[in-house]
Amino acid sequence: MMKIIDAHAHLWLNVDTEVNGCPIHPLEPNRSRSVFFGEVRQMLPPWMTDGQNTAERFLSNMDYAQVSAAVVTQEFIDGLQNSYLEQVQQRYPDRFFCLGMPELPKPGFLEEAKSLIDRGFRGIKIPAARLPKQFLNDEMMQMLHMMEQRGVILGIELMDGDAQTGQMEEIVQECPQLKVAIGHFGMVTRPRWMSQIQLARHEHVYVESGGITWLFNDEFYPFPSAVRAIREAADEVGWKKLMWGSDYPRTITAITYRMSYDFITKSTELSEDEKRLFLGDNARRFFGFKDLVELPYIKNMSE
């Protein structure tokens, strides 16, 4: 039986933060909408009325959709979730791999990153797309060298196209043993997206597809152009370098959690071996998951 791993998801107890001077916070009590960069957005499915995107709710989705494990990443728009994710990692070590995130816009984040690793985080997130275009400074490079030495994984999302790929090439040259997961499938619907995919030609660089259903939302399920883009990327760097990610929970305001991957399992354009690598085997090897739970298929009431 195929064991599925989600390489890109989010968790939080609450979101109340500010990014580049713009507030992001719940609209009002008992609503799942948020003020997002000045606009009202459906941040969560409407039945999550308390705004809490917890591990237990995600596990319920994972169990129903037969997803064995997930990588929990972070983003500035979620606010720092290190304290909560530390608890999640301790409580569910076989189900979640959580990335810590220091306050990267502020000097001194190197020491904070060291502290996060000492607390048990085995990965660090850099949302480079929300940092200045030239994000790679001396302190950042020191942090990356430290991560390489300690065997800590880097999760990173880049600005559209090739805006920051030159800096990624420099990182790979300086830290050749650093394991890197590039998110959002290189922002696949944007011009020059393949320049990010091509970074996975380097031995320890992988690409995960978190947000791909959002990027192809105008086409909608079953996302045939997304399937073709995944095959195109595989032709470029090989199937062993690509991992599925959902970008849960924001993506399931439009589709169910199972739909965020079963457009792959139901595709006739991909072989069973290709599906197995993309949906689980690559992430298991990259993130070091062991003893993955086997989940039975549960019929729903409409079947």
MARKETI-706766 format. One line per field, with one value per residue (C-alpha): residue number from 1; residue in one letter; x, y, z. Coordinates in Angstrom, 1 decimal. Layout:
<vexmis>
pos: (NUM,...)
code: (A,...)
xx: (X,...)
yy: (Y,...)
zz: (Z,...)
</vexmis>
This chain:
<vexmis>
pos: (1,2,3,4,5,6,7,8,9,10,11,12,13,14,15,16,17,18,19,20,21,22,23,24,25,26,27,28,29,30,31,32,33,34,35,36,37,38,39,40,41,42,43,44,45,46,47,48,49,50,51,52,53,54,55,56,57,58,59,60,61,62,63,64,65,66,67,68,69,70,71,72,73,74,75,76,77,78,79,80,81,82,83,84,85,86,87,88,89,90,91,92,93,94,95,96,97,98,99,100,101,102,103,104,105,106,107,108,109,110,111,112,113,114,115,116,117,118,119,120,121,122,123,124,125,126,127,128,129,130,131,132,133,134,135,136,137,138,139,140,141,142,143,144,145,146,147,148,149,150,151,152,153,154,155,156,157,158,159,160,161,162,163,164,165,166,167,168,169,170,171,172,173,174,175,176,177,178,179,180,181,182,183,184,185,186,187,188,189,190,191,192,193,194,195,196,197,198,199,200,201,202,203,204,205,206,207,208,209,210,211,212,213,214,215,216,217,218,219,220,221,222,223,224,225,226,227,228,229,230,231,232,233,234,235,236,237,238,239,240,241,242,243,244,245,246,247,248,249,250,251,252,253,254,255,256,257,258,259,260,261,262,263,264,265,266,267,268,269,270,271,272,273,274,275,276,277,278,279,280,281,282,283,284,285,286,287,288,289,290,291,292,293,294,295,296,297,298,299,300,301,302,303)
code: (M,M,K,I,I,D,A,H,A,H,L,W,L,N,V,D,T,E,V,N,G,C,P,I,H,P,L,E,P,N,R,S,R,S,V,F,F,G,E,V,R,Q,M,L,P,P,W,M,T,D,G,Q,N,T,A,E,R,F,L,S,N,M,D,Y,A,Q,V,S,A,A,V,V,T,Q,E,F,I,D,G,L,Q,N,S,Y,L,E,Q,V,Q,Q,R,Y,P,D,R,F,F,C,L,G,M,P,E,L,P,K,P,G,F,L,E,E,A,K,S,L,I,D,R,G,F,R,G,I,K,I,P,A,A,R,L,P,K,Q,F,L,N,D,E,M,M,Q,M,L,H,M,M,E,Q,R,G,V,I,L,G,I,E,L,M,D,G,D,A,Q,T,G,Q,M,E,E,I,V,Q,E,C,P,Q,L,K,V,A,I,G,H,F,G,M,V,T,R,P,R,W,M,S,Q,I,Q,L,A,R,H,E,H,V,Y,V,E,S,G,G,I,T,W,L,F,N,D,E,F,Y,P,F,P,S,A,V,R,A,I,R,E,A,A,D,E,V,G,W,K,K,L,M,W,G,S,D,Y,P,R,T,I,T,A,I,T,Y,R,M,S,Y,D,F,I,T,K,S,T,E,L,S,E,D,E,K,R,L,F,L,G,D,N,A,R,R,F,F,G,F,K,D,L,V,E,L,P,Y,I,K,N,M,S,E)
xx: (0.0,1.3,2.1,1.5,3.5,2.5,5.7,4.1,1.4,0.7,-0.5,-1.3,-3.3,-4.0,-2.9,-2.4,0.7,2.0,4.0,5.7,3.4,0.2,-1.9,-3.1,-5.6,-9.0,-11.9,-14.0,-14.8,-16.4,-15.4,-12.8,-12.1,-9.1,-7.9,-5.1,-3.0,-6.0,-8.5,-10.9,-9.9,-11.3,-8.2,-9.7,-12.6,-15.8,-16.5,-13.2,-15.1,-12.6,-9.7,-7.6,-5.7,-4.6,-2.6,-5.6,-7.9,-5.2,-4.7,-8.4,-8.1,-4.9,-6.4,-9.5,-7.5,-4.9,-2.0,0.6,2.7,3.2,5.9,4.8,6.4,6.0,5.4,5.5,1.8,1.0,3.1,5.8,4.5,7.6,6.2,3.1,5.0,7.6,4.6,3.3,6.6,6.9,3.3,3.3,6.9,5.9,3.3,4.9,8.2,8.1,10.3,11.3,11.5,13.6,12.7,14.7,13.9,15.7,19.5,20.4,18.4,21.5,21.4,17.7,18.1,20.7,18.2,15.4,17.6,18.6,14.9,14.5,13.7,15.3,14.5,14.5,12.3,13.3,10.3,12.8,9.9,8.8,12.3,14.3,15.2,18.9,18.2,21.6,23.8,26.6,24.4,22.2,25.2,26.5,23.2,23.2,26.7,25.6,22.6,24.8,27.1,24.3,22.3,19.3,17.1,16.3,12.8,12.7,10.3,11.7,10.4,8.8,11.0,14.8,14.8,16.6,18.0,21.5,21.6,20.4,23.3,25.7,24.2,24.6,28.2,29.0,27.0,27.1,25.8,22.9,19.5,17.1,13.4,12.2,8.5,5.5,6.9,9.0,5.8,5.0,2.4,4.8,7.3,10.8,9.5,11.7,14.8,13.8,13.1,16.6,18.1,17.2,19.9,22.1,22.4,20.7,18.1,14.5,11.3,7.9,4.5,2.8,0.3,0.2,-3.7,-3.8,-1.5,-3.8,-7.0,-8.4,-8.3,-9.6,-9.9,-8.6,-5.8,-4.6,-2.1,-0.6,-0.1,1.6,3.9,4.9,5.8,7.8,9.7,10.4,11.8,14.1,15.4,14.1,11.1,13.3,13.6,9.9,7.6,3.9,2.7,-0.9,-0.4,-3.1,-5.3,-5.7,-6.0,-8.9,-11.2,-11.6,-11.2,-11.1,-7.8,-8.0,-8.6,-5.3,-3.5,-6.0,-5.8,-2.4,-3.5,-6.4,-4.2,-3.7,-0.6,1.6,2.8,2.3,6.0,6.0,3.0,4.6,7.8,6.0,3.4,5.6,8.8,10.9,9.7,10.2,13.8,14.5,13.0,13.9,10.4,10.3,7.5,4.9,1.4,-0.8,-4.3,-7.3,-9.8,-12.9,-16.1,-18.0,-21.8,-22.3,-20.8)
yy: (0.0,3.5,5.6,9.3,12.2,15.9,17.9,21.3,22.2,24.8,24.7,27.5,28.2,31.8,34.2,37.8,39.4,42.1,41.8,44.8,47.1,45.3,43.6,40.0,39.0,37.3,39.4,38.9,36.2,33.0,33.6,31.9,34.9,37.2,40.7,39.8,42.8,45.0,42.6,40.2,36.6,33.2,32.0,28.7,26.5,28.2,25.6,26.4,29.1,29.6,30.3,27.5,25.4,22.7,19.5,17.4,18.9,18.2,14.7,14.1,15.2,13.2,10.0,10.3,11.1,8.3,10.7,9.1,12.1,15.8,18.4,21.6,24.7,28.3,31.6,35.3,35.6,33.0,34.7,32.8,29.5,28.0,27.5,25.6,23.6,22.5,21.0,19.4,17.8,16.4,15.1,13.5,12.7,10.0,12.1,15.5,17.0,20.7,23.5,26.3,29.9,32.7,36.4,36.7,40.4,41.3,41.1,38.4,35.6,33.3,32.8,32.3,29.6,27.9,27.9,26.5,23.6,23.0,22.8,19.9,21.5,19.5,22.1,25.9,27.9,30.9,32.6,34.4,35.6,37.9,39.1,41.7,40.4,40.3,38.1,36.4,38.4,37.4,36.4,34.3,32.5,31.8,30.3,28.1,26.9,26.1,24.2,22.2,21.2,20.1,18.3,20.6,20.9,24.2,24.9,27.9,29.7,32.1,35.1,34.4,33.1,33.5,36.6,34.8,31.6,33.1,33.4,29.8,28.7,30.5,28.8,25.3,26.1,27.3,24.5,21.5,19.1,21.2,19.6,22.1,21.8,24.5,25.3,26.1,24.1,27.0,29.2,27.1,29.4,32.3,33.1,31.3,28.9,26.2,28.1,27.2,23.5,23.3,24.0,20.4,19.2,19.6,16.5,17.7,20.1,18.9,20.6,20.3,21.2,23.0,25.4,23.9,23.6,27.2,28.2,26.3,27.3,29.0,25.7,23.8,20.1,17.7,20.2,18.6,21.4,20.8,17.1,18.2,20.6,18.0,15.7,18.5,19.1,15.4,15.4,18.1,16.8,13.3,11.9,11.3,15.0,16.0,15.8,16.4,19.2,20.4,23.9,22.9,24.5,27.5,25.4,23.4,26.5,25.5,21.7,18.9,17.7,14.4,16.3,18.1,14.9,12.5,14.4,12.6,9.2,9.3,10.6,8.3,10.3,9.0,5.5,3.9,4.1,7.9,8.4,6.5,8.5,11.9,11.2,9.7,7.8,10.9,12.8,9.8,9.6,13.3,14.1,10.8,9.6,6.1,3.8,5.5,4.6,2.6,4.1,2.2,3.5,4.7,5.1,8.3,8.6,9.5,6.2)
zz: (0.0,-0.9,2.1,1.4,3.0,2.7,2.3,2.9,5.4,8.1,11.7,14.2,17.3,16.1,13.5,14.6,13.0,10.8,7.5,6.0,8.0,7.0,9.6,9.3,12.0,12.4,11.2,14.2,16.8,15.5,11.9,9.8,7.6,8.1,7.2,4.8,3.6,3.8,2.1,3.7,2.8,3.6,5.5,6.7,5.7,7.1,9.7,11.5,13.3,16.1,13.7,15.2,12.7,15.1,14.8,15.9,13.2,10.7,11.9,11.4,7.8,7.3,8.7,6.6,3.5,4.3,4.6,6.9,7.8,7.1,7.1,8.9,7.5,8.5,6.8,8.0,7.2,9.9,12.5,14.4,15.5,17.1,20.6,19.3,16.7,19.4,21.3,18.1,17.3,20.8,20.9,17.4,16.5,13.9,12.2,11.9,10.9,12.0,10.7,13.0,11.9,13.5,13.1,9.9,9.1,12.4,13.1,15.6,14.0,13.9,17.6,17.5,14.9,17.0,19.9,17.8,16.7,20.3,21.1,18.7,15.3,12.5,9.8,9.5,7.1,5.1,3.3,1.0,-1.3,1.5,2.3,0.3,-3.1,-1.9,1.1,1.4,3.8,6.1,9.0,6.7,5.2,8.7,9.6,6.5,7.3,10.8,9.5,7.1,9.9,12.2,9.5,9.6,6.6,4.8,3.6,1.3,-1.0,-3.6,-5.5,-8.9,-11.7,-11.4,-9.2,-6.4,-8.0,-8.3,-4.5,-4.2,-6.5,-4.2,-1.2,-2.8,-3.7,-0.2,1.6,-0.8,1.9,3.0,2.3,0.6,-0.1,-2.5,-2.1,-4.2,-7.1,-8.2,-8.6,-11.5,-13.2,-13.3,-16.1,-15.8,-13.2,-14.5,-13.3,-9.7,-10.7,-12.2,-8.9,-8.1,-10.4,-7.4,-5.3,-2.1,-3.5,-3.9,-4.9,-3.2,-4.7,-1.8,-3.2,-6.7,-6.6,-5.6,-8.5,-10.9,-9.2,-12.3,-14.1,-11.0,-10.3,-11.6,-12.6,-15.8,-16.4,-12.9,-13.8,-17.1,-15.2,-12.7,-15.6,-17.3,-14.0,-13.7,-17.3,-16.2,-12.8,-12.4,-10.4,-7.3,-6.7,-6.5,-3.5,-3.1,-0.7,-0.1,1.5,4.0,5.3,2.9,-0.1,1.3,1.3,-2.4,-2.4,0.1,1.5,-0.4,-3.7,-3.1,-4.0,-5.6,-8.9,-9.0,-8.0,-10.5,-13.4,-16.3,-17.4,-14.6,-13.8,-10.4,-9.7,-10.5,-8.2,-5.4,-5.6,-5.8,-3.1,-0.4,-1.1,-1.9,1.2,3.4,2.3,2.3,5.7,7.3,8.2,9.8,11.0,8.9,10.0,7.6,7.4,6.2,3.6,5.4,3.3,3.8,4.0,0.4,-0.8)
</vexmis>
